[in-house]
Amino acid sequence: MNRRTKIIATIGPSCADETTMKAMVEAGMDVARLNLSHGAIDDHLERLGQLRKVAEVVGRPIGVLADLPGPKVRLGSLESPLALAVNDEIDLVPGDGMSVAGRFTVGYESLLADIHVGDKLAIGDGSIVLQVIEHNNDSLRVQVLFGGNVQGRPGLHIPSDRLRLATPTDVDLKYLDAMIEADVDMVALSFVRSAHDVRRAGVEPAPRGPLIVAKIETRAAVENLDGIISESGAIMVARGDLGTECSIQDLPHLQKSIISRCIALGRPAITATQMLESMITAPSPTRAEASDVANAVFDGTSAVMLSAETAIGQDPAHVVATMASIAHRADQEFNYNRWGKDLQREHLTERQSGDSDVTDVMTMATWQAAREIGAVAICCISRSGFTVRAIARFRPQAPILGFSPEDRTVRQLTMSWGATPIKIDRIDDNDITALKVLEIAKANGHIRTGDIVAVLGGSSATVGATDTLRMVRCP
């Protein structure tokens, strides 16, 4: 069994050359993430070009996800790493200057108006926690509750219900335009709080535009989850800031429920933050990290994401290979039949309307037929990728082969669970296209003569409902 759960890896200083990128792809990277919170936009555009070259060399599609900064509040730069100990006191001052020991600048002009005595703030991934103990005319006095090391220009988490900055920001929209012009595949929106935030991105529907990934990292996003999912192409469970907004004991349960709901509605779900954090410097993960990755797979996540592990880690390709090994082993233990039955019983009992209703019925029928007849593969023919994502939510045992004439759709499908994206020249009528995809699948070694294969698609060459299913024996 090939690995079904996809791997997203962040490109950074440790892997900014094509040789390392190629090694990461060969180790199992399906999607490359460009974190636009760090570095100049021109550098990220250059890396996007490098990734396109690497994909051409290795001969398979590699999706590129541009992660927009969002309304991220950051501390002023520190010249050197600084250790913060419990009970240390620091002054926070709004501004853009350098931060020094005992006095940190904060790039948020409303800091003094929005933050009050007793509020808790977090630095970076949330491991360092500060509490406001005094409010002065020009600064906030904070005390360190949980210490650690700070360096560079780390983020300062401010409770989302206090944050006045809109999502996406003006900078986000500027970066978004540049990335769309460069033909990026997916774009992640940070600190989404409602469906309106997603709509403000104003992109064309995929595949004409990039697939929008809404990052769930605020309490408001959890409360407005269904609306956000309906406006998005995928969801990311960003556990760092979400764990700061919500109680830590609730986080594992939120992760499970968000993933379940997202997949039920036919969108890929990404699990992110600190998955193999120790491998930034260590040659192997902790036992807890390995279990975390496996449990994310058992939760049904479509993709697991590496951040600092590959961006600044000592051996990015080795980290990807380790993630791939853990995810592959967990895929083998995944309960495919139970997942599909639970999805059918718990989430697909309410009828939808229009094309979604037809696709629900057809993908459910495909999953059932493929399971009962023992189909070797499910061939999905889709211009937008909608059909592939719809069948993937059932987590079928048979591999999913996603055929599309759209280059961007093919690259977007690199993030869809269990899908092997394959480019075709065009979509003709049903008979011609069905024969064509069988020939391609056979030539690429996915199926053999005599195999029973499900072929799923639409009755026309335009984007629309998935309304045609064939169970055929490969000639």
C-alpha positions in Angstrom: 0.0 0.0 0.0 1.3 3.4 -1.0 1.2 6.2 1.6 -2.2 7.9 1.6 -1.7 10.7 4.1 0.1 13.6 2.4 3.1 15.6 3.7 3.5 19.4 3.6 7.0 20.7 4.3 8.0 24.3 4.8 10.8 25.7 2.7 13.3 27.9 4.6 17.0 28.7 4.9 17.9 25.0 5.5 16.3 23.9 2.2 16.5 26.9 -0.1 18.5 25.2 -2.8 17.2 22.9 -5.5 19.4 19.9 -4.4 17.8 19.8 -0.9 14.3 20.4 -2.3 14.8 17.5 -4.7 15.9 15.3 -1.8 12.8 16.3 0.2 10.5 15.4 -2.7 12.3 12.0 -3.1 11.9 11.5 0.7 8.1 12.1 0.5 7.2 15.8 0.3 3.9 16.2 -1.6 3.4 19.9 -1.0 5.9 22.7 -0.3 4.9 25.5 2.0 6.2 29.0 1.6 5.9 30.9 4.9 5.4 34.5 3.9 5.7 35.7 7.5 9.5 35.4 7.1 11.6 36.7 4.3 11.0 39.0 1.3 8.3 38.2 -1.2 10.9 38.1 -4.0 12.7 35.4 -2.2 9.6 33.3 -2.0 8.8 33.9 -5.7 12.3 32.6 -6.5 11.7 29.5 -4.4 8.4 28.9 -6.2 10.3 28.9 -9.5 12.9 26.5 -8.0 10.2 24.1 -6.9 8.6 24.1 -10.4 12.0 23.1 -11.8 12.5 20.4 -9.2 9.0 19.0 -10.0 9.9 18.8 -13.7 13.2 17.0 -12.9 11.6 14.4 -10.6 8.7 13.9 -13.1 5.8 14.4 -10.7 3.6 17.3 -9.6 4.5 19.1 -6.4 1.9 21.5 -4.9 3.0 24.9 -3.6 1.2 26.4 -0.6 1.8 30.1 0.1 1.0 30.9 3.8 0.1 34.5 4.1 1.3 36.4 7.3 -2.1 37.5 8.4 -2.6 40.0 11.3 0.4 38.7 13.1 1.7 40.8 15.9 5.5 40.5 16.2 8.1 41.7 18.7 10.9 43.9 17.4 14.0 42.1 16.4 16.5 40.8 19.0 20.1 41.1 18.2 20.9 37.8 20.0 18.9 35.0 21.7 17.6 35.9 25.1 16.6 33.6 27.9 13.4 34.5 29.8 13.0 33.1 33.3 9.9 32.7 35.4 9.0 35.9 37.3 11.2 38.1 35.0 9.5 41.4 34.3 9.5 43.1 30.9 8.1 46.4 29.5 6.2 46.0 26.2 6.2 49.2 24.1 4.3 49.7 20.9 6.7 50.4 18.0 9.0 49.0 15.4 12.4 49.4 16.9 14.8 46.7 18.2 13.9 44.7 21.3 16.4 44.5 24.2 16.5 42.7 27.5 13.8 44.0 29.8 12.1 46.1 27.0 10.4 44.6 24.0 8.9 46.6 21.2 5.6 45.3 19.7 4.5 46.0 16.2 0.9 46.8 17.1 -0.1 50.4 17.6 -3.3 49.6 19.6 -1.4 47.6 22.2 -2.1 49.9 25.1 -5.7 50.4 24.2 -6.6 46.7 23.6 -4.6 44.9 26.4 -5.5 45.1 30.1 -4.0 44.2 33.4 -4.5 40.4 34.0 -4.4 39.5 30.3 -2.1 36.7 29.2 0.0 36.9 26.1 2.2 34.2 24.5 5.4 34.4 22.5 6.2 32.3 19.5 4.5 28.9 19.6 2.9 29.6 23.0 5.5 28.0 25.2 6.5 31.4 26.7 3.6 33.0 28.6 3.4 36.5 29.9 0.9 38.2 32.2 0.2 41.9 32.2 0.7 43.2 35.8 0.8 47.0 35.2 -0.6 49.4 32.6 1.4 52.6 32.1 1.0 55.6 29.9 3.6 54.4 27.3 4.0 50.7 28.1 2.7 47.5 29.6 4.6 45.8 32.4 4.4 42.0 32.1 5.7 39.1 34.2 6.9 35.8 32.8 4.7 32.9 33.9 6.5 30.3 31.7 9.9 31.0 30.4 12.1 30.0 27.5 14.4 31.3 24.8 13.4 34.0 22.4 15.3 35.0 19.3 14.8 36.8 16.0 11.5 38.5 15.6 8.9 36.1 17.2 5.2 36.6 17.2 3.2 37.8 20.2 -0.2 36.2 20.5 -2.9 38.6 21.4 -6.4 37.1 22.1 -8.3 37.2 18.8 -11.4 38.9 20.3 -9.1 41.9 21.2 -7.3 42.1 17.9 -8.5 44.9 15.7 -6.6 43.9 12.6 -8.6 42.5 9.7 -8.0 39.3 7.8 -6.6 39.3 5.2 -4.5 42.4 5.8 -3.4 44.9 3.1 0.0 43.2 3.1 -1.7 39.8 2.6 -3.6 41.0 -0.4 -0.5 42.4 -1.9 1.4 39.1 -1.4 -1.7 37.2 -2.7 -1.7 39.2 -6.0 2.0 38.4 -6.5 1.6 34.7 -5.8 -1.5 34.4 -8.0 0.5 36.1 -10.8 3.2 33.5 -10.3 0.5 30.7 -10.6 0.7 29.4 -7.0 -1.5 26.4 -6.3 -2.8 27.0 -2.7 -3.0 30.0 -0.4 -3.4 29.8 3.4 -5.2 32.6 5.3 -4.1 33.2 8.8 -6.3 34.1 11.8 -9.6 33.5 10.0 -12.5 34.3 12.2 -15.5 34.0 9.9 -16.6 33.0 6.4 -16.5 36.7 5.5 -12.7 36.7 6.1 -12.3 34.0 3.5 -14.5 35.8 1.0 -12.4 39.0 1.4 -9.5 37.2 -0.4 -11.6 37.6 -3.5 -9.9 34.9 -5.6 -11.5 33.0 -8.5 -12.8 29.5 -7.8 -10.2 26.7 -8.3 -8.7 25.8 -10.7 -8.9 29.3 -12.2 -7.6 30.6 -8.9 -5.6 29.0 -6.0 -7.3 26.7 -3.5 -7.9 28.7 -0.3 -6.8 27.0 3.0 -8.4 28.6 6.1 -6.3 28.3 9.2 -8.3 27.5 12.3 -6.4 29.1 15.1 -9.0 31.3 16.9 -11.9 30.6 19.2 -14.1 32.5 16.7 -13.1 30.2 13.9 -14.1 27.2 15.9 -17.5 28.7 16.6 -18.0 29.6 12.9 -16.5 26.4 11.5 -19.2 25.3 9.1 -19.4 28.7 7.4 -15.6 28.9 7.0 -15.4 25.4 5.6 -18.1 26.1 3.0 -16.2 29.1 1.7 -12.8 27.4 1.7 -11.0 24.8 -0.3 -9.3 23.2 2.7 -8.8 23.7 6.4 -5.6 23.8 8.5 -5.8 23.0 12.2 -3.0 25.4 13.4 -2.5 24.0 16.8 0.0 26.6 18.1 -2.3 29.6 18.3 -5.4 27.5 18.7 -3.8 26.0 21.8 -3.2 29.5 23.1 -6.8 30.6 22.5 -8.4 27.5 23.9 -7.6 25.4 26.9 -4.9 22.9 26.3 -7.1 20.0 27.5 -9.6 20.8 24.8 -7.2 21.0 22.0 -7.0 17.2 21.1 -10.8 17.1 21.0 -11.1 20.2 18.9 -8.5 18.7 16.5 -10.6 15.6 16.0 -13.9 17.4 15.6 -12.5 20.0 13.1 -10.9 17.3 11.0 -14.0 15.1 11.0 -16.3 18.0 10.0 -14.0 19.3 7.4 -13.6 16.0 5.6 -17.3 15.3 5.8 -17.9 18.4 3.8 -15.4 17.3 1.2 -12.4 19.5 2.0 -8.9 18.3 2.8 -7.8 18.8 6.4 -4.2 19.6 7.5 -2.8 19.0 10.9 0.0 21.4 11.8 2.4 22.7 14.5 5.2 20.9 16.4 4.6 17.5 14.9 8.3 16.5 14.9 9.6 19.6 16.6 12.6 17.9 18.3 14.0 17.0 14.9 15.0 20.6 14.3 18.2 19.4 16.0 17.7 15.7 16.9 18.2 12.8 14.4 14.9 11.1 15.5 11.6 12.2 17.0 10.4 11.7 20.5 8.0 8.8 21.1 5.2 11.3 21.9 5.8 13.0 18.5 5.6 9.7 16.6 2.4 8.9 18.4 1.0 12.4 17.6 1.6 11.9 13.9 0.0 8.5 13.9 -3.0 9.7 15.9 -3.5 12.5 13.4 -3.7 9.9 10.7 -6.2 7.9 12.7 -8.2 11.1 13.1 -8.5 11.1 9.3 -6.3 14.1 8.5 -5.5 14.5 4.8 -2.1 16.0 5.4 0.5 16.5 8.1 2.7 19.5 8.1 6.3 20.2 9.0 7.3 23.8 9.8 10.6 24.7 11.5 11.6 21.1 11.3 12.4 21.5 7.6 12.7 25.3 7.3 15.6 25.7 9.8 16.2 22.0 10.8 19.6 20.3 10.4 18.4 17.7 7.9 15.1 18.5 6.1 15.1 15.5 3.9 15.6 13.1 6.8 12.7 14.8 8.7 10.4 14.3 5.7 11.5 10.7 5.3 10.8 10.1 9.0 7.4 11.7 8.7 6.6 9.6 5.7 7.6 6.4 7.4 5.4 7.1 10.5 2.4 8.2 8.3 2.8 5.2 6.0 2.7 2.8 9.0 -0.3 4.5 10.4 -2.1 4.3 7.0 -1.7 0.5 7.2 -3.6 0.4 10.5 -6.3 2.9 9.5 -9.8 1.5 9.7 -11.1 2.2 6.2 -14.4 0.4 6.4 -15.4 2.0 9.7 -14.5 5.5 8.6 -16.7 5.3 5.5 -19.6 3.8 7.4 -19.4 6.4 10.1 -19.2 9.2 7.5 -22.3 7.8 5.8 -24.3 7.4 9.0 -23.3 10.6 10.9 -22.7 13.2 8.2 -24.4 12.3 5.0 -28.0 11.8 6.2 -29.1 15.3 5.4 -29.8 15.9 1.7 -28.0 18.8 0.0 -29.2 20.4 -3.2 -28.0 20.8 -6.8 -24.6 19.5 -7.9 -23.4 18.7 -4.4 -26.4 16.4 -3.8 -25.7 14.5 -7.0 -22.0 14.2 -6.2 -22.8 13.0 -2.6 -24.9 10.2 -4.0 -22.5 9.2 -6.7 -19.3 9.2 -4.6 -21.1 7.2 -1.9 -22.2 4.7 -4.5 -18.6 4.5 -5.8 -17.2 3.9 -2.4 -19.7 1.1 -1.7 -19.3 -0.5 -5.1 -15.5 -0.4 -5.1 -15.4 -1.9 -1.6 -17.9 -4.7 -2.3 -16.5 -5.7 -5.7 -12.9 -5.3 -4.7 -11.9 -2.6 -7.2 -8.2 -2.2 -7.7 -8.4 1.5 -8.2 -10.9 4.4 -8.5 -10.2 6.6 -11.5 -11.7 10.1 -11.0 -12.0 12.4 -14.0 -12.3 16.0 -12.8 -11.6 19.5 -14.2 -11.7 21.2 -10.8 -10.7 18.4 -8.5 -14.1 18.4 -6.8 -14.8 14.8 -7.6 -11.5 13.6 -6.3 -11.9 15.5 -3.0 -15.5 14.2 -2.7 -14.6 10.5 -3.0 -11.4 10.9 -0.8 -13.6 11.8 2.2 -14.8 8.2 2.3 -11.2 7.1 2.7 -11.6 4.1 0.3 -9.2 1.2 0.5 -8.7 1.3 -3.3 -6.2 3.9 -4.5 -7.6 7.1 -6.0 -6.3 8.2 -9.4 -7.2 11.8 -10.1 -7.2 12.7 -13.8 -7.5 16.4 -14.9 -6.5 18.5 -17.9 -5.8 21.5 -15.6 -2.2 21.8 -14.5 -3.2 23.7 -11.3 -5.8 21.1 -10.4 -3.2 18.4 -10.8 -0.9 20.2 -8.4 -3.8 21.0 -6.0 -4.6 17.3 -5.7 -1.2 16.7 -4.2 -2.8 17.7 -0.9 -5.8 15.4 -1.2 -5.7 12.2 0.9 -5.0 9.0 -1.1 -5.0 10.8 -4.5 -2.4 10.3 -7.2 -2.8 13.3 -9.5 -2.4 12.5 -13.3 -2.4 15.0 -16.1 -4.5 14.3 -19.2 -4.7 16.3 -22.4 -8.5 17.0 -22.3 -11.8 15.6 -21.2 -13.8 14.1 -24.2 -17.1 12.2 -24.0 -17.5 9.5 -21.4 -16.5 6.5 -23.6 -13.4 8.1 -25.0 -12.2 9.6 -21.7 -12.8 6.4 -19.8 -10.7 4.4 -22.2 -8.0 7.0 -22.2 -7.6 7.1 -18.4 -7.5 3.3 -18.2 -4.7 3.2 -20.8 -2.7 5.8 -18.9 -3.3 4.1 -15.5 -2.2 0.8 -17.1 0.9 2.4 -18.7 1.9 3.9 -15.4 1.7 0.6 -13.6 -1.4 1.5 -11.4 -3.6 -1.3 -12.9 -3.2 -4.4 -15.0 -5.2 -6.2 -17.6 -8.2 -7.9 -16.0 -8.4 -5.6 -12.9 -11.8 -4.2 -12.0 -11.7 -0.5 -11.9 -14.2 2.2 -10.9 -14.3 5.2 -13.3 -16.1 8.2 -11.9 -16.8 11.5 -13.7 -19.3 13.9 -15.2 -21.5 13.6 -18.2 -20.1 16.7 -19.9 -16.7 18.3 -20.4 -17.6 21.3 -18.2 -17.3 21.7 -14.5 -20.4 20.4 -12.8 -22.0 17.4 -11.1 -20.3 14.0 -10.8 -23.1 11.9 -12.3 -21.4 8.9 -14.1 -20.0 5.7 -12.6 -18.7 2.7 -14.5 -17.3 -0.5 -13.1 -15.1 -1.8 -15.8 -12.5 -4.6 -16.3 -9.2 -3.2 -17.6 -8.6 -4.4 -21.2 
